[in-house]
Amino acid sequence: MAFTCLVIIGIKFVSDLVLISVTVFRAGPAAAAALIASLYLYNQSTYQRIMRKHNKKRNRDPEDQQERVPLHL
């Protein structure tokens, strides 16, 4: 199972390298940099959407709705 996963990740990595090299030759380094950013860097709007869903779920959780009493003496 782990070997299969490594093979799949390897194939994806090689295909990304081919895609980036073709982009460099056809559209130039600026387009390749944009492609690399879109492939490997997260999107800020996606991150914010995930965090909003997480916060909504956390706020609905009954354990989080309980009153929190500070433990200061």
C-alpha positions as a Python dict, from the first residue, in 0.01 Angstrom:
ca = {
    (1, 'M'): (0, 0, 0),
    (2, 'A'): (279, 243, 91),
    (3, 'F'): (470, 152, -226),
    (4, 'T'): (159, 222, -435),
    (5, 'C'): (125, 559, -267),
    (6, 'L'): (489, 642, -338),
    (7, 'V'): (448, 542, -703),
    (8, 'I'): (142, 765, -740),
    (9, 'I'): (320, 1060, -575),
    (10, 'G'): (623, 999, -797),
    (11, 'I'): (412, 994, -1113),
    (12, 'K'): (241, 1319, -1007),
    (13, 'F'): (577, 1483, -937),
    (14, 'V'): (721, 1378, -1274),
    (15, 'S'): (410, 1494, -1458),
    (16, 'D'): (431, 1830, -1275),
    (17, 'L'): (795, 1865, -1382),
    (18, 'V'): (703, 1794, -1745),
    (19, 'L'): (415, 2042, -1729),
    (20, 'I'): (638, 2311, -1580),
    (21, 'S'): (912, 2255, -1839),
    (22, 'V'): (663, 2272, -2127),
    (23, 'T'): (523, 2592, -1977),
    (24, 'V'): (872, 2744, -1957),
    (25, 'F'): (938, 2671, -2325),
    (26, 'R'): (597, 2784, -2450),
    (27, 'A'): (499, 3078, -2228),
    (28, 'G'): (815, 3180, -2046),
    (29, 'P'): (942, 3178, -1690),
    (30, 'A'): (674, 3411, -1554),
    (31, 'A'): (400, 3170, -1657),
    (32, 'A'): (597, 2880, -1512),
    (33, 'A'): (631, 3065, -1181),
    (34, 'A'): (256, 3126, -1178),
    (35, 'L'): (195, 2758, -1251),
    (36, 'I'): (428, 2649, -969),
    (37, 'A'): (251, 2885, -730),
    (38, 'S'): (-88, 2748, -826),
    (39, 'L'): (30, 2387, -799),
    (40, 'Y'): (219, 2397, -471),
    (41, 'L'): (110, 2702, -272),
    (42, 'Y'): (-224, 2715, -99),
    (43, 'N'): (-490, 2958, -203),
    (44, 'Q'): (-574, 3218, 63),
    (45, 'S'): (-948, 3211, -16),
    (46, 'T'): (-954, 2831, 17),
    (47, 'Y'): (-776, 2858, 352),
    (48, 'Q'): (-1024, 3117, 478),
    (49, 'R'): (-1322, 2904, 366),
    (50, 'I'): (-1185, 2599, 548),
    (51, 'M'): (-1123, 2804, 864),
    (52, 'R'): (-1479, 2947, 856),
    (53, 'K'): (-1623, 2595, 833),
    (54, 'H'): (-1398, 2482, 1116),
    (55, 'N'): (-1503, 2774, 1336),
    (56, 'K'): (-1872, 2715, 1267),
    (57, 'K'): (-1836, 2348, 1360),
    (58, 'R'): (-1643, 2434, 1674),
    (59, 'N'): (-1905, 2689, 1781),
    (60, 'R'): (-2185, 2433, 1739),
    (61, 'D'): (-2003, 2173, 1951),
    (62, 'P'): (-2185, 2139, 2290),
    (63, 'E'): (-1861, 2098, 2482),
    (64, 'D'): (-1741, 2434, 2357),
    (65, 'Q'): (-2070, 2596, 2454),
    (66, 'Q'): (-2014, 2519, 2822),
    (67, 'E'): (-1907, 2804, 3040),
    (68, 'R'): (-1535, 2818, 3092),
    (69, 'V'): (-1432, 2899, 3448),
    (70, 'P'): (-1080, 3034, 3497),
    (71, 'L'): (-868, 2837, 3739),
    (72, 'H'): (-702, 3136, 3906),
    (73, 'L'): (-684, 3122, 4285),
}
